[in-house]
């Protein structure tokens, strides 16, 4: 199973924050918060090389809370060292206000 260090997770979040305008422009479906959290989730799936059975599935239309929970679920057992992901999720979404 692949794992991620806090430093690398922070780097991914920072890259999304830096490129948020481009990401939003090219993904116009959903709220801005949903788009950015979806991008983080997608990056983690790729970075951690998750198999299809390891990737969260959604019923109905996912919202920002759904994406946040999916990110937490993925990282629950895949952090190289314990770290709190909430400040990073807040950094990602607070840049919207």
Secondary structure, 3 states (H helix, E strand, C coil): CCCECHHHHHHHHHHHHHCHHHHHHHCCCCCHHHHHHHHHHHHHHHHCCCCHHHCCCCCCCCCHHHHHHHHHHHHCCCECCCCCCHHHHHHHHHCCC
